[in-house]
Amino acid sequence: MTRFIEVRTSRRSQLLDITVEVQRALSASGLEEGAALIYVPHTTAGVTINENADPSVAEDILSHLEKMVPRSGSFRHREGNADAHIKATLVGFSQLVPVRGGRLELGTWQGVFLCEFDGPRSRRVLLSFLRSAP
């Protein structure tokens, strides 16, 4: 079963913790055992799992991605967002998380983040809940 959540970003680059929204959709699905596939169907945004207890981790990720792939590089893509495409490719577009007892099996400090690199925008995150084989 596939569902989606809409996420509105407010800056050009940001990591938004969407763990609560993903868990809410998972709970509504009724899935008890299996996996949650979290997929972002955009070329300038991604999804990752990382620490959600200390917001400075997200800030560090963004600042170091910016150092690795600065916005003002010598790109052939002329829309002005080539860096966003590269950053999204580095982060990736999906995550697969085990589900047990109707809950995402994340580590103590882990959260699911939408990674925006070309905002502000409205983004759609697709969620597919996969049942374990009997």
C-alpha positions in Angstrom: 0.0 0.0 0.0 1.4 3.4 -1.0 0.6 6.7 0.7 2.2 10.1 0.6 2.8 13.1 2.8 3.2 16.7 1.6 6.1 18.6 3.1 6.6 22.4 2.7 10.1 23.6 2.9 11.0 27.2 3.8 14.6 27.6 2.8 16.8 26.7 -0.2 18.6 24.1 1.8 17.3 22.4 4.9 16.8 19.0 6.6 13.2 18.6 7.9 12.5 15.8 10.4 9.5 13.9 9.0 9.7 11.0 11.4 6.4 11.8 13.1 4.5 12.2 9.8 6.0 8.9 8.5 5.1 7.1 11.7 1.6 8.6 11.6 1.0 7.2 8.1 2.5 3.9 9.1 0.1 3.6 12.1 -2.9 4.5 9.8 -1.8 1.7 7.4 -2.2 -1.0 10.1 1.1 -2.6 9.2 2.6 -4.5 12.1 5.6 -6.3 10.6 7.5 -5.5 7.4 9.2 -2.5 6.1 8.6 1.2 5.2 10.0 2.4 1.9 10.4 6.2 2.0 10.9 7.7 -1.4 11.3 11.3 -2.7 10.3 11.6 -6.4 12.2 14.8 -6.9 15.7 15.4 -8.5 16.7 18.2 -6.2 15.6 16.7 -2.8 16.5 13.5 -1.0 15.8 11.5 2.1 18.2 10.4 4.8 18.2 8.9 8.3 20.4 10.6 10.8 20.5 12.0 14.4 17.4 14.0 15.3 18.3 14.8 18.9 20.7 17.6 18.2 19.7 20.0 15.4 23.4 21.0 14.9 23.9 17.6 13.1 21.5 18.7 10.3 23.3 22.1 10.2 26.7 20.4 9.9 25.4 18.1 7.1 24.1 21.0 5.1 27.2 23.2 5.6 29.6 20.4 4.6 27.5 19.5 1.6 27.7 23.2 0.6 31.5 23.1 0.9 31.7 19.9 -1.2 29.3 21.2 -3.9 29.0 25.0 -3.7 26.1 26.7 -5.5 28.5 28.8 -7.6 30.3 26.0 -9.3 31.2 25.8 -13.0 28.1 23.8 -14.1 26.8 23.1 -17.6 23.2 22.9 -16.3 22.1 26.5 -16.6 18.9 26.5 -14.4 21.0 27.6 -11.4 20.3 24.5 -9.4 23.0 22.0 -10.6 24.4 21.9 -7.1 21.0 20.8 -5.8 20.9 17.9 -8.3 24.4 16.7 -7.2 23.6 17.0 -3.4 20.4 15.1 -3.8 22.3 12.4 -5.7 24.8 12.2 -2.9 22.2 11.9 -0.2 19.9 9.5 -2.1 16.2 9.4 -2.9 15.0 6.6 -0.7 15.4 4.8 2.6 14.1 1.4 3.7 13.2 1.0 7.4 12.2 -2.2 9.1 8.8 -2.1 10.9 8.1 -4.2 14.0 5.0 -3.9 16.2 3.7 -1.2 14.0 6.7 1.1 14.7 9.6 2.2 12.6 12.7 0.3 13.8 14.9 3.4 14.1 17.8 3.7 16.5 17.6 5.7 19.7 18.8 8.9 18.1 17.7 8.4 14.6 15.1 10.3 12.6 13.9 10.4 9.0 14.7 13.7 7.2 13.6 15.2 3.9 16.6 16.9 2.5 15.7 20.1 0.5 18.4 21.5 -1.8 16.3 23.8 -4.1 13.6 25.3 -2.0 11.5 26.7 -0.7 9.0 24.2 -2.3 6.2 21.8 -1.7 7.5 18.2 -1.8 5.8 14.9 -2.0 7.2 12.0 0.0 5.9 8.6 -1.1 5.5 5.9 1.5 5.1 2.2 0.6 4.4 -0.1 3.5 5.6 -3.7 2.7 4.2 -6.7 4.7 6.6 -9.4 5.7 6.0 -12.8 4.0 4.0 -15.2 6.1 
